Amino acid sequence: MRISGNTIFIAGGTSGIGLELAIRLSKEGNAVIVGGRRRDRLEEITAAHPALGTVEIDVDDTASIRRAFEHVTASHPALNVLVTMSGIMHPEDLTSPDSLQIAERTVTTNILGTIRLASQFIPFLREQEAATIITVTSALAFVPLPMTPTYNASKAAIHSFTESMRVQLADTSIQCIEIAPPGVRTTLMGQEDSEAAMPLDAFVNEVIALLEANPEAKEIIVEAAAGLRYAEANGNYDEMLAMLS
Ligand SMILES: NC(=O)c1ccc[n+]([C@@H]2O[C@H](COP(=O)([O-])OP(=O)(O)OC[C@H]3O[C@@H](n4cnc5c(N)ncnc54)[C@H](OP(=O)(O)O)[C@@H]3O)[C@@H](O)[C@H]2O)c1
């Protein structure tokens, strides 16, 4: 993917990594539209970052995805990049019946939300001369954090989904890129002040640099994510799992 001159829709761009990426990509010379459920956040973003477009979207709801799709493609017919950033992460105690509700919500947003977005946008994107779908998984797709079992599983599912999607779309104009972040300082699960997580701006800077350096990249793996991403290949999976346990 070239780093400028695109029209990019980031579903899940109202905070954290999505918003930081939107601001940076806008500065790089892309038209960027961010989406999310929180109307107050969308209004704040419009006021603080007038260059960014906004659209309300709930990826748990197919009708909402369709409305957002119709809105962004009507207002931005050159749209050629979809980023499926929307995600939730909650701890689950598998010995408690309450965990089932968390698991079902996680599957709905993180797995179904991504698949529904891809399904809605692929027919439109494949008509563009050069298009990209960027999915967002996690280093935890490759070694799980036992405290968040369904979250890890949802990201592993989207890793696998992206691998198949890339093969199915190989003969189209759509490139598929997976970003697998390490811990990054956002409010996703209260890690905004964690020393163990990467500062948000440093993470997004590294992502942009990697995209720029390798426009054909299949995966964007920053240095801090490499240990978990390649643990199995490196032969230290058990050691990494013990560290996360
Ligand atoms: N931060 C990390 O350490 C880390 C590590 C690995 C992967 N990731 C992934 O990076 C992505 C962004 O997370 P973040 O850390 O930036 O956390 P965040 O600030 O909480 O961002 C999550 C985004 O997802 C949106 N979202 C959640 N549920 C949604 C729904 N049903 N429909 C539409 N949008 C929804 C939120 O918008 P609204 O609330 O406005 O809907 C928000 O914009 C997630 O997929 C996360 O799993 C993060």
The ligand as an SDF file (V2000), in Angstrom:
LIG
                    3D

 48 52  0  0  0  0  0  0  0  0999 V2000
   -3.8250   -1.2710   22.8110 N   0  0  0  0  0  0  0  0  0  0  0  0
   -3.2950   -2.4790   22.7310 C   0  0  0  0  0  0  0  0  0  0  0  0
   -2.4880   -2.8740   23.5980 O   0  0  0  0  0  0  0  0  0  0  0  0
   -3.6540   -3.3860   21.5870 C   0  0  0  0  0  0  0  0  0  0  0  0
   -2.8400   -4.5020   21.3640 C   0  0  0  0  0  0  0  0  0  0  0  0
   -3.1750   -5.3670   20.3270 C   0  0  0  0  0  0  0  0  0  0  0  0
   -4.2800   -5.1140   19.5220 C   0  0  0  0  0  0  0  0  0  0  0  0
   -5.0500   -4.0120   19.7690 N   0  0  0  0  0  0  0  0  0  0  0  0
   -6.2220   -3.8020   18.9310 C   0  0  0  0  0  0  0  0  0  0  0  0
   -6.2310   -2.4970   18.4020 O   0  0  0  0  0  0  0  0  0  0  0  0
   -7.5860   -2.1060   18.1440 C   0  0  0  0  0  0  0  0  0  0  0  0
   -7.8100   -0.7090   18.7280 C   0  0  0  0  0  0  0  0  0  0  0  0
   -7.7240   -0.8010   20.1430 O   0  0  0  0  0  0  0  0  0  0  0  0
   -7.1900    0.3960   21.0540 P   0  0  0  0  0  0  0  0  0  0  0  0
   -6.1230   -0.1540   21.8900 O   0  0  0  0  0  0  0  0  0  0  0  0
   -6.9440    1.5860   20.2280 O   0  0  0  0  0  0  0  0  0  0  0  0
   -8.4360    0.6020   22.0580 O   0  0  0  0  0  0  0  0  0  0  0  0
   -9.6260    1.6750   22.1070 P   0  0  0  0  0  0  0  0  0  0  0  0
   -9.0850    3.0320   22.2780 O   0  0  0  0  0  0  0  0  0  0  0  0
  -10.5770    1.1470   23.1010 O   0  0  0  0  0  0  0  0  0  0  0  0
  -10.2460    1.5870   20.6480 O   0  0  0  0  0  0  0  0  0  0  0  0
  -11.2280    0.6600   20.2970 C   0  0  0  0  0  0  0  0  0  0  0  0
  -12.0080    1.2220   19.1310 C   0  0  0  0  0  0  0  0  0  0  0  0
  -12.9590    0.2260   18.7290 O   0  0  0  0  0  0  0  0  0  0  0  0
  -14.2160    0.8580   18.6150 C   0  0  0  0  0  0  0  0  0  0  0  0
  -15.2810   -0.1150   18.8400 N   0  0  0  0  0  0  0  0  0  0  0  0
  -15.4510   -0.9660   19.8980 C   0  0  0  0  0  0  0  0  0  0  0  0
  -16.5970   -1.6410   19.7540 N   0  0  0  0  0  0  0  0  0  0  0  0
  -17.1670   -1.2100   18.5810 C   0  0  0  0  0  0  0  0  0  0  0  0
  -18.3660   -1.5090   17.8870 C   0  0  0  0  0  0  0  0  0  0  0  0
  -19.2510   -2.4180   18.3400 N   0  0  0  0  0  0  0  0  0  0  0  0
  -18.6240   -0.8690   16.7140 N   0  0  0  0  0  0  0  0  0  0  0  0
  -17.7650    0.0510   16.2380 C   0  0  0  0  0  0  0  0  0  0  0  0
  -16.6090    0.3890   16.8390 N   0  0  0  0  0  0  0  0  0  0  0  0
  -16.3270   -0.2410   18.0140 C   0  0  0  0  0  0  0  0  0  0  0  0
  -14.2050    1.9840   19.6350 C   0  0  0  0  0  0  0  0  0  0  0  0
  -15.1080    2.9970   19.2380 O   0  0  0  0  0  0  0  0  0  0  0  0
  -16.5230    3.3110   19.9720 P   0  0  0  0  0  0  0  0  0  0  0  0
  -16.3770    2.9450   21.4150 O   0  0  0  0  0  0  0  0  0  0  0  0
  -16.7290    4.7790   19.7180 O   0  0  0  0  0  0  0  0  0  0  0  0
  -17.5100    2.4530   19.2460 O   0  0  0  0  0  0  0  0  0  0  0  0
  -12.7670    2.4880   19.4920 C   0  0  0  0  0  0  0  0  0  0  0  0
  -12.6780    3.4120   18.4390 O   0  0  0  0  0  0  0  0  0  0  0  0
   -8.4760   -3.1960   18.7380 C   0  0  0  0  0  0  0  0  0  0  0  0
   -8.9130   -4.0540   17.7280 O   0  0  0  0  0  0  0  0  0  0  0  0
   -7.5240   -3.9120   19.6930 C   0  0  0  0  0  0  0  0  0  0  0  0
   -7.9080   -5.2540   19.9010 O   0  0  0  0  0  0  0  0  0  0  0  0
   -4.7640   -3.1440   20.7680 C   0  0  0  0  0  0  0  0  0  0  0  0
  1  2  1  0
  2  3  2  0
  2  4  1  0
  4  5  1  0
  4 48  2  0
  5  6  2  0
  6  7  1  0
  7  8  2  0
  8  9  1  0
  8 48  1  0
  9 10  1  0
  9 46  1  0
 10 11  1  0
 11 12  1  0
 11 44  1  0
 12 13  1  0
 13 14  1  0
 14 15  2  0
 14 16  1  0
 14 17  1  0
 17 18  1  0
 18 19  2  0
 18 20  1  0
 18 21  1  0
 21 22  1  0
 22 23  1  0
 23 24  1  0
 23 42  1  0
 24 25  1  0
 25 26  1  0
 25 36  1  0
 26 27  1  0
 26 35  1  0
 27 28  2  0
 28 29  1  0
 29 30  1  0
 29 35  2  0
 30 31  1  0
 30 32  2  0
 32 33  1  0
 33 34  2  0
 34 35  1  0
 36 37  1  0
 36 42  1  0
 37 38  1  0
 38 39  2  0
 38 40  1  0
 38 41  1  0
 42 43  1  0
 44 45  1  0
 44 46  1  0
 46 47  1  0
M  CHG  2   8   1  16  -1
M  END
$$$$
